Amino acid sequence: MTYKKRRMINMDIHIVTLKEFHIVGPMITTKIGEDKIPGLWDEFGRRRHEIKNRTDPYFAYGLSEYSPDPRKSFNHIVGFSVQNLDDIPDGMVGRTIPMQQYALFVYTGHRIGEVYEYSDKWFATSEYKWAEAADFELYDNRFVRGDDGKKTISVYIPITKK
């Protein structure tokens, strides 16, 4: 008899409301399937020291602005949370993220795409739907790879009741 081994996803889900905050960092326009975001992280790494008034220099954000069809295009920003948008370096952008309710997916694993695959299933059975607002990933000290190569990341997906 043959048994199919099913891989378990290590993920916690919470409903949270975040206050308004600001981020500053470099931005690209891309689409699902393109591989531009790693290059944006490289640019952020080279230029992160230019971002002033950070609220926490150890938390980085990967923010995707809402798009009705991300297969065609969406804006992605990699940056830090800042106190205000008074000092935006050349070649970077600033955004104010309004107060919003989110489904927070805390994921530990190898491939962040698993979060979005799982979230589709979660939305199908939950009382929420994806809101027309920016979603983002929060990278903090838990993102450092463990001995098994896994990383922990927090993914915030904006929600509204169905």
C-alpha positions in Angstrom: 0.0 0.0 0.0 1.3 3.5 -0.9 0.7 6.5 1.3 0.9 10.0 0.0 2.8 12.2 2.4 1.0 15.5 3.0 3.2 18.5 3.9 1.7 20.6 6.7 1.9 24.4 6.5 3.0 26.1 9.8 0.7 29.2 9.9 -1.2 31.1 12.5 -4.1 33.5 11.5 -5.3 36.5 13.5 -7.7 39.3 12.8 -6.1 42.6 13.7 -6.7 46.3 13.2 -3.7 48.5 12.6 -3.5 52.3 13.0 -2.4 54.5 10.2 1.3 54.4 9.4 3.8 55.6 6.8 6.4 53.8 4.8 9.3 55.1 2.6 11.3 53.1 0.2 12.1 52.3 -3.5 9.2 51.1 -5.7 8.7 49.1 -8.9 5.8 48.3 -11.1 5.6 44.6 -11.8 3.1 41.8 -12.3 2.7 38.3 -10.9 5.1 36.0 -12.6 7.9 38.6 -13.1 11.0 38.3 -10.9 11.6 42.0 -10.2 11.0 42.1 -6.4 14.4 40.5 -5.4 16.2 43.3 -7.3 14.1 45.8 -5.4 15.2 44.3 -2.1 18.8 44.6 -3.3 18.2 48.3 -4.0 16.6 48.8 -0.6 19.6 47.1 1.0 22.0 49.5 -0.7 20.0 52.6 0.1 18.2 51.9 3.4 20.6 54.3 5.3 19.0 57.2 3.3 15.6 56.7 5.0 15.2 59.1 7.9 12.8 59.2 10.8 12.3 55.5 11.0 10.0 54.2 13.7 11.9 50.9 13.9 15.0 50.2 11.8 14.7 46.4 12.3 11.3 46.1 10.7 11.2 46.2 6.9 8.0 46.1 4.8 7.2 44.7 1.4 4.0 46.5 0.4 1.9 45.7 -2.6 -0.6 48.5 -3.6 -4.0 47.3 -4.5 -4.6 46.4 -8.1 -7.8 44.9 -9.6 -5.6 42.6 -11.7 -2.1 42.0 -10.3 -1.4 39.6 -13.3 -1.3 42.8 -15.4 0.5 45.2 -13.0 0.9 46.4 -9.4 3.2 48.6 -7.5 5.5 47.0 -4.9 7.4 49.1 -2.3 10.2 47.9 0.0 10.8 50.2 2.9 10.8 51.2 6.5 8.0 52.6 8.6 8.6 56.3 9.3 7.3 59.0 11.6 6.1 61.2 8.7 6.6 61.7 4.9 8.6 65.0 5.2 11.9 63.5 4.0 11.6 61.2 1.0 15.0 60.4 -0.7 15.2 60.9 -4.5 14.1 57.8 -6.3 12.0 56.6 -3.4 8.3 57.0 -2.6 6.3 57.5 0.5 2.9 56.1 1.3 0.4 56.6 4.1 -1.4 53.3 5.0 -4.7 54.2 6.6 -6.2 52.4 9.6 -7.4 49.0 8.3 -8.5 45.6 9.5 -6.3 42.7 8.3 -6.1 39.0 8.3 -2.6 38.4 9.7 -1.0 35.2 8.5 2.1 34.3 10.5 4.0 31.8 8.4 7.1 29.7 9.0 8.5 27.9 6.0 10.5 28.2 2.8 8.2 29.8 0.2 6.1 32.8 0.9 3.8 31.9 -2.0 2.3 29.3 0.3 0.7 32.1 2.3 -1.2 33.4 -0.7 -2.2 29.9 -1.8 -3.5 29.1 1.7 -5.2 32.5 2.0 -7.4 31.8 -1.0 -8.7 28.7 0.8 -9.1 30.6 4.0 -11.1 33.4 2.4 -13.4 30.9 0.7 -14.6 29.6 4.1 -14.3 32.7 6.3 -16.7 35.6 6.8 -14.2 38.0 5.1 -13.1 39.0 1.7 -10.0 40.8 0.4 -10.5 44.6 0.8 -9.4 47.0 -1.9 -6.3 48.2 0.0 -2.6 47.5 0.1 -1.3 44.2 1.6 2.1 43.9 3.0 4.7 41.5 4.5 6.5 42.4 7.7 10.1 41.3 7.9 11.6 41.3 11.4 14.1 39.4 13.5 12.1 36.2 13.0 12.9 36.3 9.3 16.5 35.0 10.0 16.8 31.5 8.7 16.7 28.7 11.2 18.9 25.6 11.1 16.3 24.0 8.9 16.3 26.9 6.4 12.8 28.1 7.4 11.9 31.7 8.0 9.0 33.3 9.8 7.2 36.2 8.2 4.0 38.1 8.9 1.7 38.7 6.0 -1.1 41.3 6.4 -4.0 41.0 4.0 -6.7 43.8 4.2 -10.1 42.5 4.9 -13.8 43.5 5.0 -16.9 41.5 5.8 -18.5 39.6 3.0 
